[in-house]
Amino acid sequence: MDYIVDYEIARNTDAGHARLAEYMSSKTVSHLNDAVQHFQLALGQCPVGHPDHAAVLTNLAYARLEGYIKKDLQDIDTTTSLFRDALALRLQGHPDRALSLYLLIRALIWRFSEEPTAVYIHESALLCCELLSLCPEGTYLRNIGVDPTNKLLQSLWTHFQQWGSIDHLDECIQLGRVAISLCPEGHSGRDDYLNNLAFSLQSRFDHQGQFHDLDKAISLHEEALHLRPVGHKFRDFSLGNLGGALIARFNYHGFVRDINGAVNLRREALMLRPHGHPRRDTALNNLALALKTRYEKSRVSEDLNEAINLYRESLRLKRHDHPNHHISLYSLSSALCARFTHTQENEDIEEAIRLCQESLAILPSLLHPDRYFSYMWLQEAYLSRYRVQHNPADLPLAVENFRLASRHPTQGFPERIKEAIDWAHQAEVYQHESALEAYQLCLELFDNHMITRSSIISRRDAATAFGGAQSLPVDAASCAIRSHDLQRAVELVEQGRGQQWSMSSRLRTPLDDIKSASPPLADKLSELSMRLSSAQDSVGSVDRAAADLAATEYRTLTKQWEAAVDEIRQLQGFSRFLLPPSYKEFQEAARHGPVIILIASQYSCSAIVVPMSGEPHHVRFPRITLAHLEKLKHDFATEIRRAAHMHPGDKRKKLKGLLRKVWDEVMLPIVNILQHDLNLRCRSRIWLCPTAAFTSIPLHAANPFRMNAERTGKDPCLEDLYICSYTPTLSALIRARQAMKTRAPPSFAAIGQSEPGAGQGDILPFVDSELEVVHNIVSSYVNFTHISGDNATQASALNALRCNTWVHLACHGKQDHEQPYNSRFAMRDKPLTLLDIMENNSPQAEFTFLSVCHTAVGDEQTPDEAIHLAAGLQFAGFKSVIGTLWVVNDALAKYVVEAFYQKMFEDLNDGGGMECTKAAQALNHATNTVKEEVPLEQRMVFIYIGV
């Protein structure tokens, strides 16, 4: 009976192929219907286990692919399912597996073209990667593998250009890397794949701002150009493409050699496209862009005039229905606007505005990515005209286009952030009411941009990539203050500062309340948070392909995490879960004493006092500007260095003069508010929250150094009046207080390293005696661990921080100014870095004393991020931290340490418990107690951070 079944299958198959061949030549639908009917009969006669079942499935699917698939999505899905079934039967090693991959990819690409859903394109990319590996060079299969890969790359690229989806771009890059790996040097198609991958990487740089993408794109374009020597039919493409990548690098770094190189490359490309060439218009446009970009640097008017002439010629050659006609319009507009700024010829600016409006009119989709550029150049034109002609109607038009450009959803965050920063700046310059809106948008975009970065270090790199971004939080707060909205000022300065810590803290948010409302959602978010945290730690691979895959996985997890957070916000009582807190919520930070936020902005310098209840209070500093603070910061650094070489008994006149200035100009006005408006009792606790330049000034040590009016004694200094603490942000203080709700049995570790490993610092002769002092005072009250010498290694120190509630640390410390996350404590074998500490979750930890140099000062580039060792320990779980602002003299530190612990533990003989909340008062007491033994700069070096 089997031979009869096989005969019927063969007969229907042969008939189907014959009718399909007739359809392919005649396109007669009845022939196609007959072919499908015969193949369907063959499938019905062929059981699943039959050796020809995969071939019969493929025949039927192929006939549908050639005809029926064009009708509707259901036909496409049916056909795709048949190809999938066939592929499942042709396992690895099957001689026809490559053919099945090829046909399934064709069906999926068609499906994606009809409905661009990520799942289809992702499946296609994975299948293409496998297909290419099965298609050796020099065989007929190579063309089978290359054809769908090129089609898929083109489809992905087209959809990215239309919708700006970074997922499509990542698929392009992944597929391009595989294609190049399978096209060794000497392969005829290698230059095409190099060019495609370079294009994708450069587009991702434009979208995400990661410079390694642009660097690699340039390298690939250079290799492609080398493979296309003089006379190669595609040399003009590579010349133009490499020129474009060099322009992008020039805009990033400003290297003149890059822009000159771009101009030369694009001149050569134009020469290869003479009059009559079908792509001459593009070459004209490309060279014009290079010349205009060079003009913006050199201000050589010949470059700009030539650019305008080239743009005009390009526009004349381009048909109105050309898909890039809008680019020629806004490109010429930008050049005319630049010339108007120089010559103030009205004709130029009028034409520039008209051209931009035309470019918008021919882009019907509001979500087209290129509308961003039309908006951007239109706002530039309106603003340029406003500067010259002062027509009041132009400024709101410019602002509206600022708004449209910076909110355009298909453009990458870097470009939108630049536009929003410029909007905020121009609104400040021209005192437009939209300034606050612009600042708010800047901070939101910046936050969203940081979330896309899949590692802690890459977030910090992103934070330093934008000119003017570092001052956004304080400038936004200053704007709100000048608008008489102090609550908004508090919200804005808090939203924009400490973003690195805030983002990482989101993954450690306690979920107890959510668990009581919805256990499944709490478990879901907890699992996603753990996976995100692990993914964040795994993206540092030096293999770019592996790093890209990890970053894609991170972005997918981020979307899932955000979706889970949105679900939680739908629960009753959780509508503001993980949203930026309101002023009322921030006021929780002032529960045990007022918090003073010191704002150092280019527009104004002042303070906001957040009281325990009621409205915030504004404190003006009428004689202080940002320039004054920068000088004061520099003067302090100079005097601290000078004092280190002075005898302890020498007068510190200049240092005292600086502290007197801080008292008179900054702290005295604040004290007046505390005493007279808030009626704050003497010796109450206050928290200082400095921003920008204020973070490098020892505010707690402010002192009048004067006799009182009665000449009976000295006027009190700040630390005579109040117990001062610091907090990097209000959020950090609130998180620390909330974490105090759960406490573990106390344990104490004293870690000292007097002889660190090679290259980590000199011998510290007094560290061991300092640890002995701590041991003598503390060990009788608590479980005590002593770690020093050879035992004080990176791993043992990290373990001690993880396992103990109280820790004293005495060693060398180093603040890394180039990469603050590499700031470190020196141990015997290798350093304990800030990154190590951040990855070390210690929820039971309470207090640490850092008798170490430079532990509480951030880096110059991002002072408001407070990226330093003390903040890292607070993030890891320590609620109270004593840190240092500069170099600590280990011979003198032990006096402060002894006085501190004696005060901290004096109540324990009466049955009291260890309380880290007493540390601020104990430090205040200690620095006052040791005035005879310890000079001024070594007393004020210690600051208290936390609850």
FIVOTI-453408 format. One record per residue (C-alpha): residue in three letters; x, y, z. Coordinates in pm, whole numbers, plus 50000, padded with zeros to 5 digits. Layout:
<pts>
AlaXYZ/...
</pts>
This chain:
<pts>
Met500005000050000/Asp502905024150071/Tyr503945024549704/Ile500395034849604/Val500485063849852/Asp503925074249726/Tyr502655072249366/Glu499675095049443/Ile501895119849626/Ala504325120849333/Arg501525123949077/Asn499895153549254/Thr503265169449320/Asp504315167448954/Ala500945181348844/Gly501245209549095/His504725218948972/Ala503515218548610/Arg500585241348683/Leu502745264248898/Ala505225267748612/Glu502375277548379/Tyr501215303248637/Met504695318148669/Ser504825324248293/Ser501195334148229/Lys500055347648570/Thr496715330448506/Val495045326848845/Ser493285294348752/His496715278348700/Leu497765289349048/Asn494525275749196/Asp495125242349024/Ala498725241249153/Val497635248449511/Gln494875222249485/His497335195249369/Phe499835204249643/Gln497035203949899/Leu495985169149783/Ala499595157449811/Leu499775170750166/Gly496565152850258/Gln498025120150126/Cys501385124650302/Pro501335115950675/Val503465135350924/Gly506065108150959/His506525104050581/Pro510095112350459/Asp508665136250196/His506375154950436/Ala508715185150461/Ala509005187450082/Val505225185550038/Leu504735213250297/Thr507335234350119/Asn505675229649777/Leu502295241149906/Ala503785270550097/Tyr505895281449799/Ala502865282049567/Arg500995303349821/Leu504045325849861/Glu504125332849488/Gly500425340949460/Tyr497995340849749/Ile500305358049997/Lys499585391949838/Lys495935391049938/Asp495755394350316/Leu497515387850647/Gln495705355050703/Asp497205341050380/Ile500635352850489/Asp500275336850832/Thr499045303750684/Thr501975302750444/Thr504475311850717/Ser503145283750939/Leu503665258450657/Phe507285269850612/Arg507865267850989/Asp506515232150995/Ala508835222650709/Leu511845238150881/Ala511065219351202/Leu511365186651007/Arg514715196550850/Leu517005196051148/Gln520615207951168/Gly522625189550903/His519675183250668/Pro520745191450310/Asp517605212650248/Arg517635232050576/Ala519185262650406/Leu516355262850150/Ser513715261150424/Leu515405289650613/Tyr515495310550295/Leu511805305750217/Leu510645311850575/Ile512705343950588/Arg511075355750262/Ala507625349950410/Leu508525367650736/Ile509985397850553/Trp506765400550355/Arg504785397650680/Phe506895425150834/Ser506395447750531/Glu502625445150579/Glu502645448550958/Pro505995459851107/Thr505895440451433/Ala509185434551617/Val508615397251667/Tyr508685390151291/Ile511815410051227/His513595395051526/Glu512795359751407/Ser513945368851055/Ala517255382451186/Leu517975350751385/Leu517145328951084/Cys519345350350854/Cys522275345951092/Glu521845307951071/Leu521305308650696/Leu524495327950627/Ser526495302750827/Leu525105274650605/Cys526055291850279/Pro529785287450208/Glu531615311249978/Gly531885298349623/Thr528705277349631/Tyr525275283749481/Leu523935286249837/Arg525875318549895/Asn523435338249678/Ile520525321749862/Gly521965334650191/Val522965369350076/Asp519715378449898/Pro517305376750199/Thr519925391850427/Asn520195422450204/Lys516405424650176/Leu516025422250553/Leu518685449050614/Gln516945471750366/Ser513555465450527/Leu514925472450875/Trp516655503950759/Thr513535516850582/His511395511750891/Phe513995528151114/Gln514005558750887/Gln510195560150894/Trp509595553351263/Gly512915557851446/Ser512705524151628/Ile515995516051799/Asp515015479151805/His515075477851424/Leu518485494351426/Asp519865469051675/Glu518655440651454/Cys520445457251159/Ile523665458851356/Gln523455423151483/Leu522765409551135/Gly525475431750981/Arg528095418551224/Val527235382551134/Ala527315390250761/Ile530785406050786/Ser532105377150994/Leu531045353750712/Cys532585375750439/Pro536365373750491/Glu538865397450334/Gly538815392449960/His535115384049949/Ser533375402649666/Gly530485415649881/Arg532435425550194/Asp532475462650107/Asp528655463650092/Tyr528265447750434/Leu530945470450581/Asn529075500450446/Asn525685488250576/Leu527005481050926/Ala528795514650939/Phe525585532450845/Ser523655514351117/Leu526265521551384/Gln526395558351293/Ser522605560351310/Arg522665544351654/Phe525255569851761/Asp522905597551645/His520085580851837/Gln521885571352159/Gly525105591852166/Gln527565563552244/Phe530845573952088/His532245538952039/Asp529525533751774/Leu530745563651574/Asp534395553551613/Lys533625518951478/Ala531515533351194/Ile534455554651079/Ser536755524451089/Leu534315503950879/His533805532050627/Glu537595535250590/Glu537895497850523/Ala535035499350271/Leu536685528650091/His539955509250075/Leu538055481049903/Arg536645505949652/Pro539735521149484/Val539735547149207/Gly537575533748928/His535295512849150/Lys531655518549059/Phe530655525149423/Arg533635546349530/Asp531485577849530/Phe529195562149792/Ser532055553750026/Leu533625588249988/Gly530355604950085/Asn529635580750368/Leu533065584350530/Gly532745621950495/Gly529425620750681/Ala530905600550966/Leu533815625250997/Ile531315653951016/Ala529585636051303/Arg532895631951486/Phe533755668351424/Asn530445678751578/Tyr531305657051881/His534995665451931/Gly535665696051716/Phe538825682451548/Val539525704851248/Arg541245676451059/Asp537915657751056/Ile535915685550892/Asn538665693250642/Gly538845656150560/Ala535065654950516/Val535125684350271/Asn537895668150064/Leu536185634250053/Arg532885649149947/Arg534515670849678/Glu535985639349528/Ala532575622349549/Leu530975651549362/Met533615649149088/Leu532565612949037/Arg528975624348980/Pro529245649748696/His526365668448533/Gly523735643848421/His524555617948685/Pro521325605148847/Arg522685609449201/Arg524445642849158/Asp521815660149373/Thr522815639049676/Ala526535646149626/Leu525795683449604/Asn523785682149926/Asn526515662250104/Leu529315686250011/Ala527145716050105/Leu526595701450453/Ala530345696650502/Leu531075732650395/Lys528325747150614/Thr529595726950911/Arg533115740250852/Tyr531745775650830/Glu530195772151175/Lys533715766051309/Ser535855788751093/Arg533345816250994/Val534885817650645/Ser532055832350439/Glu533265815850116/Asp532385781850264/Leu528865793150348/Asn528235809650011/Glu529455778749826/Ala527245757050045/Ile524185777949959/Asn524945775649587/Leu525375737849613/Tyr522145734149809/Arg520285754449542/Glu521655733049261/Ser520735701549453/Leu517205714349505/Arg516845722549135/Leu517865687049038/Lys515585669949288/Arg512035662449175/His509205674349400/Asp508095638349450/His511595626849550/Pro511465610249897/Asn514295632950021/His512965665449879/His512175677950231/Ile515835673350333/Ser517005696350054/Leu514455722250164/Tyr515435724150532/Ser519145720750449/Leu519075751750229/Ser516985768850495/Ser519655762550760/Ala522385777450541/Leu520335808250456/Cys519585813350824/Ala523305811750902/Arg524015838050637/Phe521245860450769/Thr522855859651113/His526015873450951/Thr524635897550687/Gln521125905150823/Glu519755904350468/Asn515995900750510/Glu515545880450189/Asp517615852150332/Ile515585847750649/Glu512245850650472/Glu513265823350228/Ala514655802050513/Ile511325802850697/Arg509345795350381/Leu511575765550293/Cys511195750050639/Gln507445754250624/Glu507435737050282/Ser509515708150421/Leu506935702650695/Ala504055704650448/Ile505385675650239/Leu505865653150547/Pro502265643250619/Ser503055619550907/Leu503485638451235/Leu505745610151352/His508215611651061/Pro511705613851220/Asp512825641750987/Arg510145665551114/Tyr512515670651407/Phe515035687851176/Ser512385709551013/Tyr511195720851356/Met514775726751469/Trp515755748351173/Leu512425766651178/Gln512925776851543/Glu516455787851455/Ala515085809451173/Tyr512385825551388/Leu514845831851670/Ser517425846651433/Arg514815870351291/Tyr513705879751643/Arg517275888451744/Val517645912251453/Gln514155926351399/His512745923251756/Asn509285914051629/Pro507425901251940/Ala505515875651731/Asp508695856651639/Leu509715846351992/Pro506595825052066/Leu506915809551718/Ala510505799951797/Val509425785952134/Glu506645765251977/Asn509155749251738/Phe511585743552026/Arg508705725352195/Leu507845704451887/Ala511465694751819/Ser512415685552175/Arg509215665452224/His509405647251887/Pro509135610551994/Thr510955593751704/Gln514175613351750/Gly516875599851980/Phe517265614152329/Pro520685630952267/Glu519365654151996/Arg516175661752188/Ile518155669352504/Lys520415693652314/Glu517365710952172/Ala515655713052512/Ile518815727052675/Asp519015753552403/Trp515335761352458/Ala515905766552831/His518935788452763/Gln517185810252506/Ala514105813352729/Glu516415826053005/Val518175850452773/Tyr514915865052642/Gln513015860552971/His510295839752812/Glu507695823453035/Ser508395788952887/Ala511735785653069/Leu510325764053350/Glu508615741253099/Ala511885737752910/Tyr513815728853226/Gln511195703353327/Leu511425687052986/Cys515245687053001/Leu515205668153328/Glu512595643153203/Leu514525636452880/Phe517775633353071/Asp516205608453309/Asn514825587753021/His518185588952843/Met519965576153155/Ile517525547153181/Thr518515535152832/Arg522155532152941/Ser522795496853054/Ser525755502653288/Ile526545526153572/Ile529685539453403/Ser527955545253069/Arg525315565953252/Arg527985588153395/Asp529555591553048/Ala526135601652913/Ala525725627053193/Thr528945644653092/Ala528305644152716/Phe526045674852694/Gly527275710352730/Gly525235728452993/Ala523595696953129/Gln525585696753453/Ser523985729053571/Leu520415719953470/Pro519125711053820/Val520375743153983/Asp519425765053688/Ala515925749953691/Ala515625756154065/Ser516875791854022/Cys514255797353751/Ala511505784753981/Ile512775806754264/Arg512715837254038/Ser509155827053945/His508305827254319/Asp507535790054320/Leu509745776054596/Gln508015742354616/Arg508625736854244/Ala512235747354295/Val512695719954555/Glu511075694154324/Leu513215704054024/Val516565705054201/Glu515815671554360/Gln514655655954033/Gly517845665453853/Arg520435657254120/Gly521765623554230/Gln520225606453928/Gln522805578553933/Trp521835569054288/Ser518115573954229/Met518075550853927/Ser519965523454102/Ser517765527554411/Arg514625520854206/Leu515745484754173/Arg516035482154554/Thr512715498254643/Pro511005479854934/Leu507835462654812/Asp506165453755144/Asp503195476855091/Ile502675464454735/Lys502905428354849/Ser499945433955080/Ala497915449054793/Ser498965425154514/Pro501445397254592/Pro501785386154225/Leu502695421454108/Ala505155425854394/Asp506835392754305/Lys506895401953936/Leu508575435553998/Ser511015420054247/Glu512105393953993/Leu512455419653714/Ser514455442653943/Met516885414454022/Arg517225405253655/Leu517775441753561/Ser520405445753829/Ser522215414653702/Ala521935426453341/Gln523325460153444/Asp526395442853590/Ser526975421653278/Val527135447553001/Gly530795457053035/Ser532065431752778/Val534915443052554/Asp533325422252274/Arg531115447952105/Ala528725421951960/Ala528265406352305/Ala527865440852461/Asp525215449752203/Leu523255418052280/Ala523505425252653/Ala522335461152597/Thr519385448752390/Glu518455424252666/Tyr518755452352920/Arg516435474552717/Thr513895446252686/Leu513985440353061/Thr513645477853120/Lys510455478552913/Gln509065449153108/Trp510025465553438/Glu508355498353335/Ala505225479253232/Ala505115462553574/Val505495496553743/Asp502595509853532/Glu500465480353648/Ile501275488554010/Arg500255524953955/Gln496795512153862/Leu496355498154216/Gln494425519754458/Gly496795540854665/Phe499835535254440/Ser499195560454161/Arg502505578554232/Phe504655547654280/Leu508265556154176/Leu507195589354023/Pro509215620554116/Pro508025630154467/Ser506105662054540/Tyr507255688854783/Lys505005674355053/Glu506735640755012/Phe510175656855018/Gln509255674355342/Glu509595640455511/Ala513355646655493/Ala512945675455742/Arg511125654456003/His513975657356256/Gly515225691756156/Pro515195716055865/Val517055708555543/Ile518885737355376/Ile519335733854999/Leu522065757254874/Ile521555766254507/Ala524625776554305/Ser523365787153960/Gln524755810053692/Tyr521505829753723/Ser521305833454102/Cys522775819154422/Ser520535814354723/Ala519185788654965/Ile515855771855031/Val515085761255386/Val512715731555396/Pro511095731955743/Met509465703555933/Ser506065717255825/Gly504705745655618/Glu506055764555321/Pro509755765855228/His511735797455304/His513935815555053/Val517295829355169/Arg518925854554935/Phe522685858654903/Pro522755893554751/Arg526545896354728/Ile527295860854609/Thr527455849554246/Leu528565816654093/Ala531905832754004/His532395842354372/Leu531685806454478/Glu534105792054223/Lys536825815354353/Leu535955806754712/Lys536195769754628/His539615775154469/Asp540825796154763/Phe539785769455011/Ala541665742654817/Thr544775764654813/Glu544625772455185/Ile543975736255285/Arg547085725455092/Arg549115753555252/Ala547885745055600/Ala549045708955558/His552655721655563/Met552185744755863/His553005737656226/Pro549885728656429/Gly550395759356646/Asp550625783856355/Lys547745807856294/Arg545515799456000/Lys544625835555923/Lys543715831555557/Leu541735799855623/Lys539845817155902/Gly539205846555669/Leu537585823155418/Leu535415807055688/Arg534405841755806/Lys533295850055451/Val531195818255436/Trp529595828455765/Asp528875864355668/Glu527655858655312/Val526035824255330/Met525365809355672/Leu524435840255874/Pro521415848255651/Ile520345811855689/Val520815812656066/Asn518655843756084/Ile515815824455915/Leu516325794556145/Gln516315815756459/His513685842156381/Asp511315826056129/Leu511445789856242/Asn512295796156609/Leu514715766856595/Arg516215759456934/Cys519965761056982/Arg521765727556939/Ser518965714256719/Arg519925693456420/Ile520035707956069/Trp520905691755735/Leu522905709355465/Cys522225699255105/Pro524775718054889/Thr524695718954509/Ala527325725954243/Ala530165747954375/Phe528725746954728/Thr529635709754747/Ser533345718754771/Ile532975745055042/Pro533105734855414/Leu529795751055506/His529595733755845/Ala532785751555956/Ala531435786855891/Asn532665809056171/Pro532645846856234/Phe535895845456438/Arg534845877756611/Met534235889656965/Asn530595894457059/Ala529075929157102/Glu529635928657480/Arg533305919257432/Thr532765890957680/Gly533545862657441/Lys533475851357084/Asp530425851856861/Pro529085816156817/Cys529905797556497/Leu527485775056311/Glu528525743656499/Asp528065761956833/Leu524475769156735/Tyr523385737256560/Ile524375701056503/Cys525225700256132/Ser524735670755904/Tyr524945667655526/Thr522825649155275/Pro523565646254900/Thr519825648254825/Leu516555648555015/Ser515685615154858/Ala518845599254997/Leu517955610955348/Ile514375598055315/Arg515585564055188/Ala518025561155478/Arg515305569555732/Gln512895544155580/Ala515595517355595/Met515965523355969/Lys512605506356026/Thr514305472356016/Arg517435467556228/Ala519785438456287/Pro521705429356605/Pro524755452256626/Ser528215440956518/Phe531355461656468/Ala534295457456230/Ala537455478756245/Ile539395476855917/Gly542855491955885/Gln545505489555617/Ser548775507155704/Glu550855490355431/Pro548785488555112/Gly549765468954803/Ala552185481954542/Gly551215515054384/Gln548405522354628/Gly550185546154864/Asp552855550455130/Ile552935534655475/Leu550485549855725/Pro552325545856058/Phe549445555756288/Val546635534056147/Asp547265504856380/Ser547275527056688/Glu543995542756569/Leu542415508256541/Glu543695500156888/Val541925531257022/Val538675519956856/His539095484656995/Asn539675497057351/Ile536505518257351/Val534125496557151/Ser534985459657191/Ser533455455457538/Tyr530025466557415/Val529545447657089/Asn530675417856884/Phe533965431956750/Thr536055421456447/His539565435056391/Ile540925433156033/Ser544385446755951/Gly547745438655791/Asp547735409155552/Asn544105401755643/Ala542875435755523/Thr542305425755161/Gln539725437654912/Ala537545406854965/Ser537755407255346/Ala536945444455361/Leu533965439655129/Asn532755410355338/Ala533085430855657/Leu531015458855504/Arg528385433255404/Cys528195414755737/Asn528505442056002/Thr526185469756111/Trp528995493256221/Val532355497056045/His535425518556109/Leu537805521555813/Ala541335536155828/Cys543505534455516/His544525554055207/Gly541645567454999/Lys541735580454644/Gln539065600354459/Asp539485592354088/His538755624653902/Glu538765608253558/Gln536375580153648/Pro534835585953993/Tyr533395550654008/Asn537015538954032/Ser537525559054352/Arg538955534654603/Phe540185523554943/Ala543735509354941/Met543945473355065/Arg546815448455087/Asp546145430354758/Lys544055453654543/Pro541815484154588/Leu538225482954708/Thr536455505054453/Leu533265525054462/Leu531805501154202/Asp532565471654432/Ile530745489354714/Met527705498354503/Glu527245462054401/Asn527445451754767/Asn523935454154910/Ser524105457555292/Pro520535465055408/Gln521385458355775/Ala524305483155779/Glu523965514155997/Phe527135534056053/Thr530625537755911/Phe533485561056006/Leu535805567155710/Ser539115578455855/Val540335580755497/Cys541295609255263/His538875623955004/Thr535775602855072/Ala533015629055056/Val533885650454754/Gly532515642954407/Asp534155649454072/Glu534355683153900/Gln532325672853596/Thr529235660553783/Pro529345675754133/Asp525575672554178/Glu525725635054129/Ala527745631454454/Ile529715602254310/His532085595654599/Leu532925568254847/Ala530765581255132/Ala527695583654907/Gly528435548854772/Leu528415534255123/Gln525155552255197/Phe523665537354880/Ala524935502754979/Gly522925504955300/Phe524795525755561/Lys522405551255709/Ser525115572255875/Val528535579555730/Ile531385601355852/Gly533435611655551/Thr536225635855468/Leu536565665955238/Trp540335664655182/Val543555648155303/Val543485633255655/Asn546615633655871/Asp546625598956026/Ala548745610756318/Leu546035635756416/Ala542925616556311/Lys543145592956609/Tyr542425622056848/Val539135629456671/Val538345592256649/Glu538945586757022/Ala536815616457127/Phe534075605856886/Tyr533725569957009/Gln533965580057372/Lys530955602657317/Met529085576757109/Phe529405549357370/Glu529165569857692/Asp525515560457748/Leu525985523257696/Asn527125518058057/Asp523635529058161/Gly521955503057944/Gly521505524157630/Gly521765509357281/Met524065517456991/Glu522355545356796/Cys523835557656469/Thr521555588256487/Lys523845601656764/Ala526845603056533/Ala526305639056419/Gln526255651556778/Ala529245629756870/Leu531295643656579/Asn530345679056678/His531505671557033/Ala534735654756917/Thr535925683056691/Asn535305708056971/Thr537075686157228/Val540375682357038/Lys541025718956952/Glu544285718857148/Glu545705687756976/Val544295690956622/Pro544605721556394/Leu541565737456233/Glu541825721355887/Gln542105686356038/Arg539045691556256/Met536815705155982/Val537885678055735/Phe535315654255888/Ile531635657355794/Tyr528605636855888/Ile526215623955618/Gly522935606655692/Val520095602055940/
</pts>
